[in-house]
Each structure stands twice: as C-alpha cells, then as structure tokens.
C-alpha cells in the first residue's frame, strides 16, 4: 500500500513532503537498537522519539516513513534531516496501539 493511501485511511497529519512509496510493513519501537535489529526495508515506523538518531536509524534500515504517535512533533532540525534523506514524517494523536490496530485492519502488518 502506498504512503498516501495509508495516511488518508489512518488520518495521519504530514509534517514534511510526502514521498509516495510502497509500505511493506510496520515496526513499532522507541529504541534505536530495536529498530536496527528488527525493522525491515520499506517499513512504516511508529514511535514517540523525536530526535535525530531516529532519522539516521530509519535511513539505515531503509524505512519509508515515520509516524510520531501521541501528538509528538519533532523539532525543525529533525524535519530538515528527514527531508534531506527522503523520509516522510507524520503525526497522529493516537497511541501506537490504536494506530497499529487501524493499520492491521487496513491489511498492513
């Protein structure tokens, strides 16, 4: 499923430019080491962490997009870094559990 389809269906708010790539799975973690060890390429990452290390990690594992849950908003320097490496950022007021249920109902696992 494409990023724009997921964003629309899950009611995600874009933070930066949306790169409409294909999402192949979801990974939920707030720990960089977990993401490196477990996230697959073309993943959608769900997290509350808003620091630069998360962007670098997402880039390392070839994640397509990051969704900040619980209304978290990354600082401007993090958004600029995401723009530079081509990672789309979203936010939602939902927590990771409720968003993951929505994504699962959409057929994304």
C-alpha positions in Angstrom: 0.0 0.0 0.0 1.3 3.5 -0.8 2.1 6.1 1.8 -0.6 8.5 0.7 -3.2 5.7 0.9 -2.2 4.9 4.5 -2.0 8.5 5.5 -5.5 9.2 4.2 -7.1 6.0 5.7 -5.4 6.3 9.1 -5.9 10.1 9.2 -2.2 10.9 9.6 -1.0 14.5 9.5 2.0 15.1 7.3 4.9 17.0 8.8 7.1 17.2 5.7 6.8 16.4 2.0 5.2 13.0 1.3 7.3 10.6 -0.7 4.6 8.2 -2.1 6.5 4.9 -1.8 5.1 1.5 -1.1 4.9 0.4 2.6 5.6 -3.3 3.2 5.2 -3.5 6.9 5.0 -1.7 10.3 7.5 -1.6 13.1 6.8 -0.1 16.5 9.6 0.9 18.8 11.1 3.8 20.8 14.6 2.2 20.9 17.1 2.7 18.1 18.7 -0.7 18.7 15.3 -2.5 18.3 14.7 -0.7 15.0 18.1 -1.7 13.7 17.6 -5.3 14.7 14.0 -5.7 13.6 12.7 -3.2 11.1 12.5 -4.3 7.5 13.1 -2.2 4.4 10.1 -0.2 3.3 8.7 -0.1 6.8 6.5 2.4 8.5 8.0 3.2 11.9 5.7 4.2 14.8 7.4 5.9 17.7 7.3 8.7 20.3 11.0 9.5 19.9 11.7 12.8 18.1 15.5 13.0 18.0 17.8 13.0 15.0 19.1 9.5 15.8 15.7 8.1 14.8 16.0 9.6 11.3 19.5 8.2 10.9 18.3 4.8 12.0 15.3 4.9 9.7 17.6 5.8 6.9 19.9 2.9 7.8 17.1 0.3 7.6 15.5 1.9 4.5 12.3 2.8 6.3 9.8 4.8 4.1 8.1 6.9 6.8 7.9 7.6 10.5 4.7 8.3 12.4 5.0 10.1 15.7 2.2 8.9 17.9 0.5 10.6 20.9 0.8 14.0 19.2 4.6 14.2 19.3 6.2 16.7 17.0 9.9 16.6 16.0 12.0 19.8 16.1 12.7 21.6 12.9 16.3 20.3 12.6 14.9 16.7 12.6 12.4 17.6 9.9 15.2 19.1 7.8 17.3 15.9 8.2 14.3 13.8 7.2 13.8 15.9 4.1 17.5 15.5 3.2 17.3 11.7 3.3 13.8 11.4 1.8 11.9 10.1 4.8 8.3 11.1 5.2 7.2 12.2 8.7 3.6 12.1 10.0 2.0 12.7 13.4 -1.2 11.4 15.0 -2.9 11.9 18.3 -3.5 8.1 18.5 -1.2 6.0 20.6 0.9 3.3 18.9 -1.6 0.5 19.9 -4.7 2.2 18.5 -2.8 3.2 15.3 -1.4 -0.3 14.9 -5.0 -1.8 15.1 -6.1 0.6 12.4 -3.1 -0.4 10.2 -3.8 -4.0 10.8 -7.4 -3.6 9.7 -6.1 -2.0 6.6 -4.1 -5.1 5.9 -0.7 -3.7 6.9 1.4 -5.8 9.3 
